[in-house]
Each structure stands twice: as structure tokens, then as C-alpha cells.
């Protein structure tokens, strides 16, 4: 398992890249659906803050290895949902 700092940096980098990708897609796509784009951007920000908080404050009573595996699995699911939403903008 990596340390918390590296895990937080990886989550921030992924969320920043997705945020930039969503903005670029909305700008270069011919359609302007600002409501959906704003919703996706807000969900990316919420995902970022939620998972960084979950890393900083682990649940008591759970083994650290299983806790961080659960966080990574949940993060992957959330990111794939956001990617699907970005792809469905067009």
C-alpha cells in the first residue's frame, strides 16, 4: 500500500484531468448543454473532496488494507460513471 500523500495526489491528478477533459469537450463540441456540463463538473469536485476526506479520516475498526482497497474500488466506480457521462454529452 502506498502512503496517504501519494494516494491523495493521484486522486487530485485524476480529478483535475477529468475536469479539464470535460471543459475541453464542452468547448469543442458543437452543442452547448451547460446544465449537464455543470452537473458533471460539480460531481467531479464532490468526488475529489469526498475521497480525499475518506483517506484522511479512515473508519475505526476496519483493517487499513481492506479500507483502502474499498476506497480505490469506490473511486474507480465513481470515475467510470463520470467518464460515461462525459461521453454521453455528445
C-alpha positions in Angstrom: 0.0 0.0 0.0 1.2 3.5 -0.8 1.2 6.3 1.7 -1.8 8.7 2.1 0.0 11.6 0.5 0.7 9.7 -2.8 -2.9 8.4 -2.9 -4.3 11.9 -2.4 -2.0 13.3 -5.2 -3.2 10.6 -7.5 -6.8 11.3 -6.8 -6.3 15.0 -7.3 -4.5 14.4 -10.6 -7.2 12.2 -12.0 -9.9 14.6 -11.0 -8.0 17.5 -12.4 -7.6 15.7 -15.7 -11.2 14.8 -15.9 -12.3 18.3 -15.1 -10.1 19.7 -17.9 -11.3 17.0 -20.3 -14.9 17.8 -19.5 -14.4 21.5 -20.1 -12.5 20.9 -23.3 -15.2 18.5 -24.6 -17.9 21.0 -23.9 -16.0 23.8 -25.6 -15.1 21.9 -28.7 -18.4 20.1 -29.0 -20.8 21.9 -31.3 -23.7 21.6 -28.7 -23.9 23.8 -25.7 -25.5 21.9 -22.9 -24.3 23.9 -20.0 -26.6 22.4 -17.4 -25.2 18.8 -17.9 -21.6 20.1 -18.1 -22.1 22.0 -14.8 -23.6 18.9 -13.2 -20.6 16.7 -14.3 -18.1 19.3 -13.1 -19.8 19.5 -9.7 -19.8 15.8 -9.4 -16.0 15.7 -10.2 -15.4 18.3 -7.4 -17.6 16.3 -5.0 -15.8 13.0 -5.8 -12.4 14.7 -5.2 -13.3 16.2 -1.9 -15.2 13.1 -0.7 -12.4 10.7 -1.4 -9.6 12.9 0.0 -11.7 13.2 3.2 -12.2 9.5 3.3 -8.4 8.9 3.0 -7.7 11.5 5.7 -10.1 10.0 8.2 -10.3 6.2 8.0 -13.2 4.3 9.6 -12.4 3.0 13.0 -12.4 -0.8 13.5 -11.6 -1.6 9.8 -8.3 -3.0 8.7 -6.3 -0.4 6.8 -5.6 -2.6 3.8 -9.2 -3.6 3.3 -10.4 0.0 3.9 -8.1 1.5 1.3 -9.0 -1.2 -1.2 -12.6 -0.4 -0.7 -11.8 3.3 -1.3 -10.0 2.6 -4.5 -12.8 0.4 -5.8 -15.4 3.0 -5.0 -13.2 5.7 -6.6 -12.9 3.6 -9.8 -16.7 3.2 -10.0 -17.3 6.9 -9.5 -14.7 7.9 -12.1 -16.1 5.4 -14.7 -19.6 6.9 -14.1 -18.2 10.4 -14.8 -16.4 9.2 -17.9 -19.6 7.7 -19.2 -21.4 11.0 -18.5 -18.8 12.9 -20.4 -19.0 10.6 -23.4 -22.8 10.9 -23.4 -22.7 14.7 -23.7 -22.3 14.5 -27.5 
